[in-house]
């Protein structure tokens, strides 16, 4: 990503932001990882200014937090914060599911099959990050069919904020070999779409998110010293 005189500065800034965001979402920069500006600039082949700007943008979307003495670090959410995020997701995504099932056309249904097949391939390859990418695109296809882009954009922002938690969960399932649960929710959704049953789709969405909420609550119930840090 070499910065050249002929390349617009805004484009370089976007490239740096996207590269850093991708590293956070893939887990390459884990929670608590310190973002050293000069080191990142050298790594990405750019000056320090686009890196500073990207850290500020990443803080705006909730992936990074900064302090005067530490600079930027990849944000680590507490179980309490995750619980709040998932409670909002439950409200928004059940509504988006019902609206989307009613509006999904044949092209959208075909897209679900494509994303589901890509999810299966990612799991077979042991690639949790790519699995999550296609999982989110499958859901976004349904949600977008509801015709409310503001709702979809809001949900995507919440996905970004809890991506690290989702990535840990998917990787643990891969390590344990317990793969069926990683596809069960999507299968139920697709069956509900085929049946034109919006309420069955709502139930599938509620079950998936409620399960995640219970997993987070189980962390909250542990003694303080046994919680993941």
ChimeraX commands (.cxc) that place a marker at each C-alpha (Angstrom):
marker #1 position 0.00,0.00,0.00 radius 0.5
marker #1 position 2.59,2.52,-1.11 radius 0.5
marker #1 position 1.58,6.18,-0.92 radius 0.5
marker #1 position 2.31,8.06,-4.14 radius 0.5
marker #1 position 1.95,11.71,-5.16 radius 0.5
marker #1 position -0.62,10.86,-7.81 radius 0.5
marker #1 position -2.91,8.97,-5.45 radius 0.5
marker #1 position -5.59,11.01,-3.64 radius 0.5
marker #1 position -5.00,11.23,0.09 radius 0.5
marker #1 position -8.60,10.26,0.84 radius 0.5
marker #1 position -8.10,7.03,-1.09 radius 0.5
marker #1 position -4.98,6.18,0.91 radius 0.5
marker #1 position -6.92,6.89,4.11 radius 0.5
marker #1 position -9.71,4.55,3.05 radius 0.5
marker #1 position -7.23,1.80,2.17 radius 0.5
marker #1 position -5.48,2.09,5.53 radius 0.5
marker #1 position -8.79,2.10,7.40 radius 0.5
marker #1 position -10.03,-0.97,5.52 radius 0.5
marker #1 position -6.75,-2.82,6.06 radius 0.5
marker #1 position -6.73,-2.13,9.79 radius 0.5
marker #1 position -10.42,-2.96,10.15 radius 0.5
marker #1 position -9.89,-6.27,8.33 radius 0.5
marker #1 position -7.05,-7.20,10.69 radius 0.5
marker #1 position -9.24,-6.47,13.72 radius 0.5
marker #1 position -12.21,-8.40,12.35 radius 0.5
marker #1 position -10.07,-11.40,11.39 radius 0.5
marker #1 position -8.53,-11.53,14.87 radius 0.5
marker #1 position -5.03,-10.72,13.61 radius 0.5
marker #1 position -5.21,-7.69,15.89 radius 0.5
marker #1 position -6.93,-9.22,18.97 radius 0.5
marker #1 position -8.71,-7.41,21.79 radius 0.5
marker #1 position -6.21,-5.37,23.78 radius 0.5
marker #1 position -3.72,-5.19,20.89 radius 0.5
marker #1 position -1.86,-1.87,20.98 radius 0.5
marker #1 position -1.93,0.09,17.72 radius 0.5
marker #1 position 1.53,1.65,17.40 radius 0.5
marker #1 position 1.24,4.36,14.77 radius 0.5
marker #1 position 4.77,4.32,13.34 radius 0.5
marker #1 position 4.92,0.54,13.31 radius 0.5
marker #1 position 1.58,0.37,11.47 radius 0.5
marker #1 position 2.67,3.02,8.99 radius 0.5
marker #1 position 5.79,1.02,8.16 radius 0.5
marker #1 position 3.79,-2.21,7.95 radius 0.5
marker #1 position 1.18,-0.69,5.63 radius 0.5
marker #1 position 3.66,1.32,3.55 radius 0.5
marker #1 position 2.21,4.74,4.24 radius 0.5
marker #1 position 2.81,7.86,6.31 radius 0.5
marker #1 position 1.62,8.24,9.90 radius 0.5
marker #1 position -1.25,10.63,9.10 radius 0.5
marker #1 position -3.59,8.06,7.42 radius 0.5
marker #1 position -2.91,5.68,10.34 radius 0.5
marker #1 position -3.84,8.36,12.90 radius 0.5
marker #1 position -7.03,9.14,10.98 radius 0.5
marker #1 position -7.90,5.44,10.67 radius 0.5
marker #1 position -7.50,4.89,14.42 radius 0.5
marker #1 position -9.92,7.79,15.00 radius 0.5
marker #1 position -12.42,6.26,12.54 radius 0.5
marker #1 position -12.08,2.84,14.15 radius 0.5
marker #1 position -12.82,4.42,17.51 radius 0.5
marker #1 position -15.97,6.00,16.04 radius 0.5
marker #1 position -17.31,2.58,14.95 radius 0.5
marker #1 position -16.51,1.06,18.34 radius 0.5
marker #1 position -13.58,-1.19,17.43 radius 0.5
marker #1 position -10.80,0.82,19.07 radius 0.5
marker #1 position -10.45,2.87,22.23 radius 0.5
marker #1 position -7.82,5.52,22.85 radius 0.5
marker #1 position -6.28,7.13,25.91 radius 0.5
marker #1 position -3.65,9.87,26.30 radius 0.5
marker #1 position -1.00,7.53,27.67 radius 0.5
marker #1 position -1.65,4.25,25.83 radius 0.5
marker #1 position -2.72,5.55,22.44 radius 0.5
marker #1 position -5.07,3.26,20.48 radius 0.5
marker #1 position -5.86,-0.32,21.44 radius 0.5
marker #1 position -8.34,-2.80,19.99 radius 0.5
marker #1 position -11.41,-2.60,22.20 radius 0.5
marker #1 position -12.15,-5.47,24.55 radius 0.5
marker #1 position -15.83,-5.64,25.47 radius 0.5
marker #1 position -16.92,-6.82,28.89 radius 0.5
marker #1 position -19.60,-9.48,29.15 radius 0.5
marker #1 position -21.98,-6.78,30.41 radius 0.5
marker #1 position -21.38,-4.66,27.28 radius 0.5
marker #1 position -21.86,-7.67,25.03 radius 0.5
marker #1 position -25.12,-8.46,26.77 radius 0.5
marker #1 position -26.37,-4.96,26.00 radius 0.5
marker #1 position -25.34,-5.27,22.34 radius 0.5
marker #1 position -27.06,-8.62,21.96 radius 0.5
marker #1 position -30.22,-7.35,23.63 radius 0.5
marker #1 position -30.43,-4.62,20.96 radius 0.5
marker #1 position -29.59,-7.13,18.22 radius 0.5
marker #1 position -32.43,-9.35,19.41 radius 0.5
marker #1 position -34.93,-6.49,19.02 radius 0.5
marker #1 position -33.67,-5.31,15.64 radius 0.5
marker #1 position -32.88,-8.62,13.96 radius 0.5
marker #1 position -36.15,-10.34,14.76 radius 0.5
marker #1 position -37.97,-7.39,13.17 radius 0.5
marker #1 position -35.61,-7.37,10.19 radius 0.5
marker #1 position -36.11,-11.12,9.73 radius 0.5
marker #1 position -39.90,-10.91,9.60 radius 0.5
marker #1 position -39.84,-8.00,7.16 radius 0.5
marker #1 position -37.17,-9.64,5.02 radius 0.5
marker #1 position -38.91,-13.00,4.67 radius 0.5
marker #1 position -42.00,-11.24,3.34 radius 0.5
marker #1 position -39.97,-9.29,0.76 radius 0.5
marker #1 position -37.36,-11.81,-0.40 radius 0.5
marker #1 position -37.53,-12.60,-4.13 radius 0.5
marker #1 position -36.15,-15.52,-6.16 radius 0.5
marker #1 position -32.78,-13.84,-6.70 radius 0.5
marker #1 position -32.48,-13.26,-2.97 radius 0.5
marker #1 position -33.33,-16.88,-2.25 radius 0.5
marker #1 position -30.65,-18.02,-4.69 radius 0.5
marker #1 position -28.17,-15.77,-2.89 radius 0.5
marker #1 position -28.97,-17.55,0.39 radius 0.5
marker #1 position -27.93,-20.87,-1.17 radius 0.5
marker #1 position -24.67,-19.33,-2.41 radius 0.5
marker #1 position -23.80,-17.90,0.99 radius 0.5
marker #1 position -24.74,-21.12,2.79 radius 0.5
marker #1 position -22.52,-23.17,0.47 radius 0.5
marker #1 position -19.67,-20.71,1.08 radius 0.5
marker #1 position -20.20,-21.08,4.82 radius 0.5
marker #1 position -19.93,-24.86,4.54 radius 0.5
marker #1 position -16.72,-24.52,2.52 radius 0.5
marker #1 position -15.22,-22.12,5.05 radius 0.5
marker #1 position -15.97,-24.51,7.91 radius 0.5
marker #1 position -14.46,-27.42,5.98 radius 0.5
marker #1 position -11.32,-25.31,5.55 radius 0.5
marker #1 position -11.29,-24.36,9.24 radius 0.5
marker #1 position -11.65,-20.65,8.38 radius 0.5
marker #1 position -13.81,-19.05,11.08 radius 0.5
marker #1 position -13.43,-15.50,9.78 radius 0.5
marker #1 position -14.63,-16.33,6.26 radius 0.5
marker #1 position -17.47,-18.39,7.74 radius 0.5
marker #1 position -18.65,-15.33,9.67 radius 0.5
marker #1 position -18.36,-13.12,6.57 radius 0.5
marker #1 position -20.75,-15.36,4.65 radius 0.5
marker #1 position -23.02,-15.88,7.66 radius 0.5
marker #1 position -23.47,-12.12,7.91 radius 0.5
marker #1 position -24.07,-11.77,4.17 radius 0.5
marker #1 position -26.73,-14.48,4.29 radius 0.5
marker #1 position -28.52,-12.64,7.08 radius 0.5
marker #1 position -28.04,-9.27,5.39 radius 0.5
marker #1 position -29.64,-10.65,2.24 radius 0.5
marker #1 position -32.77,-11.48,4.22 radius 0.5
marker #1 position -32.75,-8.21,6.16 radius 0.5
marker #1 position -32.20,-6.09,3.03 radius 0.5
marker #1 position -35.29,-7.60,1.42 radius 0.5
marker #1 position -37.32,-5.78,4.07 radius 0.5
marker #1 position -36.55,-2.48,2.32 radius 0.5
marker #1 position -35.11,-0.59,5.30 radius 0.5
marker #1 position -31.41,0.15,4.65 radius 0.5
marker #1 position -31.07,2.18,7.85 radius 0.5
marker #1 position -32.07,-0.88,9.87 radius 0.5
marker #1 position -29.57,-3.06,7.99 radius 0.5
marker #1 position -26.76,-0.52,8.45 radius 0.5
marker #1 position -27.49,-0.33,12.19 radius 0.5
marker #1 position -27.38,-4.12,12.50 radius 0.5
marker #1 position -24.09,-4.25,10.57 radius 0.5
marker #1 position -22.59,-1.74,13.00 radius 0.5
marker #1 position -23.59,-3.96,15.92 radius 0.5
marker #1 position -22.03,-6.95,14.17 radius 0.5
marker #1 position -18.76,-5.03,13.95 radius 0.5
marker #1 position -18.83,-4.28,17.65 radius 0.5
marker #1 position -19.25,-7.92,18.69 radius 0.5
marker #1 position -17.18,-9.49,15.89 radius 0.5
marker #1 position -14.34,-10.53,18.21 radius 0.5
marker #1 position -16.78,-12.44,20.45 radius 0.5
marker #1 position -18.38,-14.14,17.43 radius 0.5
marker #1 position -14.94,-15.07,16.09 radius 0.5
marker #1 position -13.89,-16.68,19.38 radius 0.5
marker #1 position -17.13,-18.70,19.47 radius 0.5
marker #1 position -16.76,-19.93,15.89 radius 0.5
marker #1 position -13.11,-20.88,16.43 radius 0.5
marker #1 position -13.95,-22.82,19.59 radius 0.5
marker #1 position -16.64,-24.75,17.70 radius 0.5
marker #1 position -14.14,-25.54,14.94 radius 0.5
marker #1 position -11.54,-26.71,17.45 radius 0.5
marker #1 position -14.07,-28.96,19.19 radius 0.5
marker #1 position -15.42,-30.32,15.90 radius 0.5
marker #1 position -18.95,-29.31,16.92 radius 0.5
marker #1 position -19.91,-27.82,13.53 radius 0.5
marker #1 position -23.68,-28.52,13.14 radius 0.5
marker #1 position -24.73,-25.64,15.46 radius 0.5
marker #1 position -22.81,-23.22,13.19 radius 0.5
marker #1 position -25.23,-24.05,10.34 radius 0.5
marker #1 position -28.44,-24.96,12.17 radius 0.5
marker #1 position -29.78,-21.43,12.56 radius 0.5
marker #1 position -29.31,-20.62,8.87 radius 0.5
marker #1 position -30.95,-23.89,7.82 radius 0.5
marker #1 position -33.99,-23.05,9.93 radius 0.5
marker #1 position -34.17,-19.59,8.44 radius 0.5
marker #1 position -34.00,-20.92,4.89 radius 0.5
marker #1 position -36.71,-23.49,5.61 radius 0.5
marker #1 position -38.92,-20.70,6.95 radius 0.5
marker #1 position -38.23,-18.63,3.83 radius 0.5
marker #1 position -39.19,-21.56,1.59 radius 0.5
marker #1 position -42.41,-22.03,3.56 radius 0.5
marker #1 position -43.16,-18.31,3.50 radius 0.5
marker #1 position -43.49,-18.56,7.27 radius 0.5
marker #1 position -42.40,-15.24,8.79 radius 0.5
marker #1 position -43.20,-16.37,12.34 radius 0.5
marker #1 position -41.04,-19.48,12.02 radius 0.5
marker #1 position -38.25,-17.21,10.77 radius 0.5
marker #1 position -38.77,-14.91,13.76 radius 0.5
marker #1 position -38.51,-17.91,16.10 radius 0.5
marker #1 position -35.27,-19.04,14.44 radius 0.5
marker #1 position -33.77,-15.56,14.85 radius 0.5
marker #1 position -34.88,-15.35,18.47 radius 0.5
marker #1 position -33.43,-18.76,19.32 radius 0.5
marker #1 position -30.06,-17.99,17.76 radius 0.5
marker #1 position -29.64,-14.67,19.55 radius 0.5
marker #1 position -31.15,-15.94,22.82 radius 0.5
marker #1 position -28.60,-18.76,22.85 radius 0.5
marker #1 position -25.80,-16.20,22.47 radius 0.5
marker #1 position -27.26,-14.12,25.30 radius 0.5
marker #1 position -27.34,-17.18,27.57 radius 0.5
marker #1 position -23.69,-17.92,26.76 radius 0.5
marker #1 position -22.78,-14.35,27.75 radius 0.5
marker #1 position -24.84,-14.60,30.96 radius 0.5
marker #1 position -22.98,-17.79,31.86 radius 0.5
marker #1 position -19.79,-15.73,31.80 radius 0.5
marker #1 position -21.38,-13.13,34.06 radius 0.5
marker #1 position -22.34,-15.87,36.54 radius 0.5
marker #1 position -18.76,-17.05,36.93 radius 0.5
marker #1 position -16.61,-15.81,39.83 radius 0.5
marker #1 position -14.68,-12.69,38.83 radius 0.5
marker #1 position -11.36,-14.51,38.69 radius 0.5
marker #1 position -12.68,-17.10,36.25 radius 0.5
marker #1 position -14.02,-14.66,33.68 radius 0.5
marker #1 position -12.17,-14.31,30.40 radius 0.5
marker #1 position -10.14,-11.13,30.40 radius 0.5
marker link #1:1,2 radius 0.2
marker link #1:2,3 radius 0.2
marker link #1:3,4 radius 0.2
marker link #1:4,5 radius 0.2
marker link #1:5,6 radius 0.2
marker link #1:6,7 radius 0.2
marker link #1:7,8 radius 0.2
marker link #1:8,9 radius 0.2
marker link #1:9,10 radius 0.2
marker link #1:10,11 radius 0.2
marker link #1:11,12 radius 0.2
marker link #1:12,13 radius 0.2
marker link #1:13,14 radius 0.2
marker link #1:14,15 radius 0.2
marker link #1:15,16 radius 0.2
marker link #1:16,17 radius 0.2
marker link #1:17,18 radius 0.2
marker link #1:18,19 radius 0.2
marker link #1:19,20 radius 0.2
marker link #1:20,21 radius 0.2
marker link #1:21,22 radius 0.2
marker link #1:22,23 radius 0.2
marker link #1:23,24 radius 0.2
marker link #1:24,25 radius 0.2
marker link #1:25,26 radius 0.2
marker link #1:26,27 radius 0.2
marker link #1:27,28 radius 0.2
marker link #1:28,29 radius 0.2
marker link #1:29,30 radius 0.2
marker link #1:30,31 radius 0.2
marker link #1:31,32 radius 0.2
marker link #1:32,33 radius 0.2
marker link #1:33,34 radius 0.2
marker link #1:34,35 radius 0.2
marker link #1:35,36 radius 0.2
marker link #1:36,37 radius 0.2
marker link #1:37,38 radius 0.2
marker link #1:38,39 radius 0.2
marker link #1:39,40 radius 0.2
marker link #1:40,41 radius 0.2
marker link #1:41,42 radius 0.2
marker link #1:42,43 radius 0.2
marker link #1:43,44 radius 0.2
marker link #1:44,45 radius 0.2
marker link #1:45,46 radius 0.2
marker link #1:46,47 radius 0.2
marker link #1:47,48 radius 0.2
marker link #1:48,49 radius 0.2
marker link #1:49,50 radius 0.2
marker link #1:50,51 radius 0.2
marker link #1:51,52 radius 0.2
marker link #1:52,53 radius 0.2
marker link #1:53,54 radius 0.2
marker link #1:54,55 radius 0.2
marker link #1:55,56 radius 0.2
marker link #1:56,57 radius 0.2
marker link #1:57,58 radius 0.2
marker link #1:58,59 radius 0.2
marker link #1:59,60 radius 0.2
marker link #1:60,61 radius 0.2
marker link #1:61,62 radius 0.2
marker link #1:62,63 radius 0.2
marker link #1:63,64 radius 0.2
marker link #1:64,65 radius 0.2
marker link #1:65,66 radius 0.2
marker link #1:66,67 radius 0.2
marker link #1:67,68 radius 0.2
marker link #1:68,69 radius 0.2
marker link #1:69,70 radius 0.2
marker link #1:70,71 radius 0.2
marker link #1:71,72 radius 0.2
marker link #1:72,73 radius 0.2
marker link #1:73,74 radius 0.2
marker link #1:74,75 radius 0.2
marker link #1:75,76 radius 0.2
marker link #1:76,77 radius 0.2
marker link #1:77,78 radius 0.2
marker link #1:78,79 radius 0.2
marker link #1:79,80 radius 0.2
marker link #1:80,81 radius 0.2
marker link #1:81,82 radius 0.2
marker link #1:82,83 radius 0.2
marker link #1:83,84 radius 0.2
marker link #1:84,85 radius 0.2
marker link #1:85,86 radius 0.2
marker link #1:86,87 radius 0.2
marker link #1:87,88 radius 0.2
marker link #1:88,89 radius 0.2
marker link #1:89,90 radius 0.2
marker link #1:90,91 radius 0.2
marker link #1:91,92 radius 0.2
marker link #1:92,93 radius 0.2
marker link #1:93,94 radius 0.2
marker link #1:94,95 radius 0.2
marker link #1:95,96 radius 0.2
marker link #1:96,97 radius 0.2
marker link #1:97,98 radius 0.2
marker link #1:98,99 radius 0.2
marker link #1:99,100 radius 0.2
marker link #1:100,101 radius 0.2
marker link #1:101,102 radius 0.2
marker link #1:102,103 radius 0.2
marker link #1:103,104 radius 0.2
marker link #1:104,105 radius 0.2
marker link #1:105,106 radius 0.2
marker link #1:106,107 radius 0.2
marker link #1:107,108 radius 0.2
marker link #1:108,109 radius 0.2
marker link #1:109,110 radius 0.2
marker link #1:110,111 radius 0.2
marker link #1:111,112 radius 0.2
marker link #1:112,113 radius 0.2
marker link #1:113,114 radius 0.2
marker link #1:114,115 radius 0.2
marker link #1:115,116 radius 0.2
marker link #1:116,117 radius 0.2
marker link #1:117,118 radius 0.2
marker link #1:118,119 radius 0.2
marker link #1:119,120 radius 0.2
marker link #1:120,121 radius 0.2
marker link #1:121,122 radius 0.2
marker link #1:122,123 radius 0.2
marker link #1:123,124 radius 0.2
marker link #1:124,125 radius 0.2
marker link #1:125,126 radius 0.2
marker link #1:126,127 radius 0.2
marker link #1:127,128 radius 0.2
marker link #1:128,129 radius 0.2
marker link #1:129,130 radius 0.2
marker link #1:130,131 radius 0.2
marker link #1:131,132 radius 0.2
marker link #1:132,133 radius 0.2
marker link #1:133,134 radius 0.2
marker link #1:134,135 radius 0.2
marker link #1:135,136 radius 0.2
marker link #1:136,137 radius 0.2
marker link #1:137,138 radius 0.2
marker link #1:138,139 radius 0.2
marker link #1:139,140 radius 0.2
marker link #1:140,141 radius 0.2
marker link #1:141,142 radius 0.2
marker link #1:142,143 radius 0.2
marker link #1:143,144 radius 0.2
marker link #1:144,145 radius 0.2
marker link #1:145,146 radius 0.2
marker link #1:146,147 radius 0.2
marker link #1:147,148 radius 0.2
marker link #1:148,149 radius 0.2
marker link #1:149,150 radius 0.2
marker link #1:150,151 radius 0.2
marker link #1:151,152 radius 0.2
marker link #1:152,153 radius 0.2
marker link #1:153,154 radius 0.2
marker link #1:154,155 radius 0.2
marker link #1:155,156 radius 0.2
marker link #1:156,157 radius 0.2
marker link #1:157,158 radius 0.2
marker link #1:158,159 radius 0.2
marker link #1:159,160 radius 0.2
marker link #1:160,161 radius 0.2
marker link #1:161,162 radius 0.2
marker link #1:162,163 radius 0.2
marker link #1:163,164 radius 0.2
marker link #1:164,165 radius 0.2
marker link #1:165,166 radius 0.2
marker link #1:166,167 radius 0.2
marker link #1:167,168 radius 0.2
marker link #1:168,169 radius 0.2
marker link #1:169,170 radius 0.2
marker link #1:170,171 radius 0.2
marker link #1:171,172 radius 0.2
marker link #1:172,173 radius 0.2
marker link #1:173,174 radius 0.2
marker link #1:174,175 radius 0.2
marker link #1:175,176 radius 0.2
marker link #1:176,177 radius 0.2
marker link #1:177,178 radius 0.2
marker link #1:178,179 radius 0.2
marker link #1:179,180 radius 0.2
marker link #1:180,181 radius 0.2
marker link #1:181,182 radius 0.2
marker link #1:182,183 radius 0.2
marker link #1:183,184 radius 0.2
marker link #1:184,185 radius 0.2
marker link #1:185,186 radius 0.2
marker link #1:186,187 radius 0.2
marker link #1:187,188 radius 0.2
marker link #1:188,189 radius 0.2
marker link #1:189,190 radius 0.2
marker link #1:190,191 radius 0.2
marker link #1:191,192 radius 0.2
marker link #1:192,193 radius 0.2
marker link #1:193,194 radius 0.2
marker link #1:194,195 radius 0.2
marker link #1:195,196 radius 0.2
marker link #1:196,197 radius 0.2
marker link #1:197,198 radius 0.2
marker link #1:198,199 radius 0.2
marker link #1:199,200 radius 0.2
marker link #1:200,201 radius 0.2
marker link #1:201,202 radius 0.2
marker link #1:202,203 radius 0.2
marker link #1:203,204 radius 0.2
marker link #1:204,205 radius 0.2
marker link #1:205,206 radius 0.2
marker link #1:206,207 radius 0.2
marker link #1:207,208 radius 0.2
marker link #1:208,209 radius 0.2
marker link #1:209,210 radius 0.2
marker link #1:210,211 radius 0.2
marker link #1:211,212 radius 0.2
marker link #1:212,213 radius 0.2
marker link #1:213,214 radius 0.2
marker link #1:214,215 radius 0.2
marker link #1:215,216 radius 0.2
marker link #1:216,217 radius 0.2
marker link #1:217,218 radius 0.2
marker link #1:218,219 radius 0.2
marker link #1:219,220 radius 0.2
marker link #1:220,221 radius 0.2
marker link #1:221,222 radius 0.2
marker link #1:222,223 radius 0.2
marker link #1:223,224 radius 0.2
marker link #1:224,225 radius 0.2
marker link #1:225,226 radius 0.2
marker link #1:226,227 radius 0.2
marker link #1:227,228 radius 0.2
marker link #1:228,229 radius 0.2
view
